[in-house]
Amino acid sequence: MSDTHDPGHGNSPAAWVAVTIMLVAFAAGTVFFWLEMPALVWASAGLLVVGVIVGVVMSKLGYGVKGPKYVAKAHD
């Protein structure tokens, strides 16, 4: 039985893409920090911001949890 009022906890294409971009940015930034490459650490920080922006834009385009292009999957 699935609750139709459950918002999905961010389980949408917009959330998945945003979190994937931010995870890659964080991992790369950590490696670049360890390798003492400050320019690439800052580039990774910029990519982190891009991940947030991509998530917001995709959500506004309808790929968020309540967007018209999102189809929720029933979990049994």
Backbone torsions as a table, in degrees:
resi	resn	phi	psi	omega
1	MET	NA	135.5	-178.5
2	SER	-118.5	142.0	-179.8
3	ASP	-87.2	118.7	-178.0
4	THR	-74.7	-11.7	179.1
5	HIS	-92.4	-4.8	178.6
6	ASP	-70.8	124.1	-176.4
7	PRO	-71.2	-8.5	178.5
8	GLY	94.3	-5.0	177.1
9	HIS	52.7	39.4	177.2
10	GLY	78.8	12.1	-179.3
11	ASN	-82.7	74.8	-178.5
12	SER	-139.3	163.8	177.4
13	PRO	-57.4	-39.6	180.0
14	ALA	-61.4	-44.4	-179.5
15	ALA	-67.2	-43.4	-179.3
16	TRP	-61.9	-44.5	-179.3
17	VAL	-66.2	-45.3	-178.9
18	ALA	-61.4	-46.7	-178.2
19	VAL	-67.1	-37.1	178.3
20	THR	-63.8	-45.5	178.2
21	ILE	-61.2	-44.9	-178.3
22	MET	-68.6	-33.7	177.3
23	LEU	-66.6	-42.8	176.6
24	VAL	-62.9	-43.0	179.5
25	ALA	-61.6	-44.8	-179.6
26	PHE	-64.7	-43.5	179.8
27	ALA	-64.7	-45.2	179.3
28	ALA	-63.8	-43.0	179.0
29	GLY	-60.7	-37.9	178.2
30	THR	-65.1	-44.9	178.7
31	VAL	-63.8	-45.0	-179.5
32	PHE	-66.1	-34.3	175.8
33	PHE	-64.7	-42.8	179.9
34	TRP	-65.2	-35.1	179.3
35	LEU	-86.2	4.7	178.8
36	GLU	56.6	54.6	177.0
37	MET	-119.6	79.4	-171.9
38	PRO	-60.2	-34.6	-179.9
39	ALA	-63.4	-39.6	179.6
40	LEU	-76.6	-25.7	172.7
41	VAL	-63.8	-44.7	179.1
42	TRP	-68.0	-35.1	176.0
43	ALA	-64.4	-37.7	176.6
44	SER	-65.9	-37.3	176.2
45	ALA	-64.0	-38.2	175.8
46	GLY	-64.8	-39.0	177.8
47	LEU	-65.2	-33.3	176.0
48	LEU	-61.0	-43.5	177.6
49	VAL	-65.1	-39.0	177.1
50	VAL	-60.3	-39.5	178.1
51	GLY	-60.1	-42.3	177.5
52	VAL	-63.3	-45.6	-178.8
53	ILE	-63.5	-43.0	178.9
54	VAL	-61.0	-42.0	178.6
55	GLY	-61.9	-44.1	179.6
56	VAL	-66.1	-44.8	-179.2
57	VAL	-63.8	-45.6	179.2
58	MET	-62.7	-37.1	178.3
59	SER	-64.6	-42.3	178.7
60	LYS	-69.3	-24.0	176.9
61	LEU	-81.9	-1.8	175.5
62	GLY	105.2	6.4	-178.9
63	TYR	-97.6	9.2	176.5
64	GLY	-82.5	-178.6	-175.8
65	VAL	-59.3	-40.6	-178.3
66	LYS	-102.2	13.2	-178.6
67	GLY	-78.7	156.9	-177.9
68	PRO	-69.3	-19.7	-178.9
69	LYS	-93.8	-1.1	-180.0
70	TYR	-94.5	129.8	177.1
71	VAL	-115.6	113.7	-179.8
72	ALA	-71.1	143.7	177.9
73	LYS	-103.9	136.6	178.8
74	ALA	-74.9	135.6	177.1
75	HIS	-107.4	122.2	-179.6
76	ASP	-95.8	NA	NA
